[in-house]
Amino acid sequence: MTDFDVVVIGGGVVGCAVVRRLALAGGQSLALLEQADNLITGASSANSGIFHTVCCSQWRVDIRELIGL
């Protein structure tokens, strides 16, 4: 088993934002747990079609790179 300083449950918009902010702050080991195969696919994916059309694809790539996926 691996130990982490912070575990964020849920890879939606809020969970990814929290992990990103903590990662940018540095100094902590982080884990992001998501039950789906992809990030931002649950309730977050239905929140705003405009948001997803404009930036979601690139944002997913950025978040995946940030958390090492």
Backbone as CSV, one residue per row, in Angstrom:
resi,resn,N_x,N_y,N_z,CA_x,CA_y,CA_z,C_x,C_y,C_z
1,MET,0.844,-1.172,0.000,0.000,0.000,0.000,0.892,1.239,0.000
2,THR,0.457,2.261,-0.731,1.190,3.519,-0.808,0.516,4.546,0.082
3,ASP,1.330,5.333,0.769,0.802,6.403,1.619,0.874,7.731,0.876
4,PHE,-0.147,8.528,1.038,-0.208,9.857,0.447,-0.521,10.872,1.538
5,ASP,-0.038,12.088,1.355,-0.383,13.161,2.287,-1.833,13.593,2.101
6,VAL,-2.279,13.616,0.851,-3.645,14.049,0.530,-4.244,13.088,-0.488
7,VAL,-5.481,12.663,-0.242,-6.227,11.849,-1.197,-7.505,12.602,-1.541
8,VAL,-7.699,12.880,-2.823,-8.897,13.558,-3.300,-9.766,12.506,-3.969
9,ILE,-11.003,12.424,-3.549,-11.929,11.437,-4.101,-12.852,12.135,-5.091
10,GLY,-12.775,11.707,-6.336,-13.612,12.263,-7.393,-12.807,13.082,-8.378
11,GLY,-12.817,12.636,-9.638,-12.070,13.306,-10.690,-12.917,14.226,-11.533
12,GLY,-13.863,14.897,-10.888,-14.664,15.898,-11.583,-13.940,17.231,-11.605
13,VAL,-14.655,18.267,-11.948,-14.060,19.595,-12.040,-13.472,20.017,-10.698
14,VAL,-14.202,19.827,-9.630,-13.728,20.264,-8.317,-12.540,19.424,-7.863
15,GLY,-12.639,18.110,-7.983,-11.535,17.241,-7.568,-10.255,17.534,-8.328
16,CYS,-10.361,17.712,-9.640,-9.186,18.026,-10.458,-8.614,19.393,-10.101
17,ALA,-9.492,20.346,-9.825,-9.027,21.684,-9.447,-8.286,21.655,-8.112
18,VAL,-8.795,20.883,-7.182,-8.137,20.763,-5.874,-6.762,20.120,-6.033
19,VAL,-6.688,19.037,-6.784,-5.408,18.364,-6.992,-4.423,19.280,-7.709
20,ARG,-4.902,20.000,-8.696,-4.021,20.922,-9.425,-3.456,21.986,-8.494
21,ARG,-4.319,22.579,-7.700,-3.884,23.636,-6.779,-2.857,23.105,-5.782
22,LEU,-3.112,21.937,-5.238,-2.177,21.341,-4.281,-0.858,20.965,-4.944
23,ALA,-0.933,20.461,-6.179,0.283,20.097,-6.903,1.137,21.327,-7.200
24,LEU,0.490,22.426,-7.574,1.226,23.657,-7.840,1.863,24.212,-6.570
25,ALA,1.220,24.003,-5.428,1.767,24.459,-4.155,2.987,23.629,-3.759
26,GLY,2.980,22.343,-4.167,4.117,21.463,-3.924,4.227,20.987,-2.484
27,GLY,5.172,20.089,-2.281,5.496,19.619,-0.945,4.628,18.517,-0.386
28,GLN,3.696,17.991,-1.175,2.811,16.944,-0.683,2.696,15.840,-1.728
29,SER,2.536,14.615,-1.247,2.231,13.535,-2.180,0.714,13.460,-2.313
30,LEU,0.249,13.371,-3.562,-1.182,13.460,-3.851,-1.682,12.226,-4.576
31,ALA,-2.936,11.881,-4.308,-3.615,10.836,-5.060,-4.999,11.349,-5.436
32,LEU,-5.397,11.098,-6.666,-6.737,11.440,-7.141,-7.440,10.139,-7.485
33,LEU,-8.521,9.841,-6.795,-9.268,8.604,-7.026,-10.523,8.901,-7.822
34,GLU,-10.707,8.163,-8.906,-11.889,8.311,-9.752,-12.354,6.932,-10.173
35,GLN,-13.631,6.645,-10.037,-14.144,5.321,-10.377,-14.317,5.120,-11.881
36,ALA,-14.512,6.193,-12.623,-14.708,6.095,-14.071,-13.363,5.919,-14.775
37,ASP,-13.421,5.559,-16.049,-12.206,5.379,-16.843,-11.535,6.698,-17.199
38,ASN,-12.311,7.782,-17.231,-11.788,9.094,-17.598,-12.168,10.126,-16.550
39,LEU,-11.398,11.198,-16.508,-11.709,12.302,-15.618,-12.835,13.140,-16.207
40,ILE,-13.562,13.802,-15.344,-14.626,14.738,-15.707,-15.680,14.080,-16.610
41,THR,-16.124,12.896,-16.233,-17.129,12.215,-17.046,-18.473,12.058,-16.344
42,GLY,-18.533,12.291,-15.051,-19.785,12.125,-14.327,-20.640,13.366,-14.413
43,ALA,-21.070,13.866,-13.270,-21.925,15.056,-13.225,-21.241,16.265,-13.848
44,SER,-19.924,16.347,-13.708,-19.201,17.500,-14.265,-19.335,17.584,-15.782
45,SER,-19.463,16.464,-16.446,-19.538,16.484,-17.903,-20.855,17.066,-18.406
46,ALA,-21.861,17.111,-17.549,-23.166,17.626,-17.963,-23.409,19.062,-17.513
47,ASN,-22.463,19.647,-16.814,-22.683,20.978,-16.241,-22.743,22.093,-17.263
48,SER,-21.874,22.065,-18.258,-21.853,23.174,-19.211,-21.264,22.729,-20.529
49,GLY,-22.094,22.659,-21.549,-21.616,22.284,-22.873,-20.640,23.286,-23.439
50,ILE,-20.802,24.547,-23.098,-19.891,25.575,-23.594,-18.504,25.373,-23.009
51,PHE,-18.416,25.140,-21.727,-17.130,24.912,-21.069,-16.402,23.748,-21.725
52,HIS,-17.097,22.646,-21.910,-16.464,21.456,-22.473,-16.086,21.640,-23.938
53,THR,-16.909,22.329,-24.690,-16.609,22.568,-26.100,-15.351,23.407,-26.253
54,VAL,-15.198,24.395,-25.420,-14.087,25.331,-25.557,-12.777,24.775,-25.027
55,CYS,-12.785,24.169,-23.840,-11.486,23.889,-23.229,-11.322,22.506,-22.621
56,CYS,-12.318,21.698,-22.575,-12.213,20.469,-21.802,-11.174,19.494,-22.342
57,SER,-11.085,19.338,-23.647,-10.141,18.373,-24.203,-8.715,18.712,-23.817
58,GLN,-8.306,19.954,-23.988,-6.953,20.356,-23.620,-6.762,20.301,-22.109
59,TRP,-7.804,20.678,-21.360,-7.722,20.676,-19.903,-7.504,19.268,-19.380
60,ARG,-8.194,18.285,-19.958,-7.997,16.892,-19.548,-6.559,16.464,-19.774
61,VAL,-6.002,16.841,-20.901,-4.611,16.495,-21.192,-3.700,17.126,-20.158
62,ASP,-3.909,18.411,-19.858,-3.075,19.104,-18.877,-3.167,18.453,-17.506
63,ILE,-4.377,18.126,-17.058,-4.555,17.505,-15.748,-3.892,16.125,-15.724
64,ARG,-4.061,15.335,-16.788,-3.444,14.015,-16.833,-1.926,14.117,-16.752
65,GLU,-1.340,15.081,-17.445,0.100,15.268,-17.372,0.522,15.693,-15.971
66,LEU,-0.256,16.555,-15.357,0.059,17.050,-14.034,0.059,15.934,-13.001
67,ILE,-0.901,15.011,-13.101,-0.998,13.956,-12.095,-0.342,12.659,-12.558
68,GLY,0.312,12.684,-13.711,1.108,11.546,-14.146,0.354,10.420,-14.811
69,LEU,-0.735,10.717,-15.493,-1.480,9.665,-16.209,-1.089,9.638,-17.664
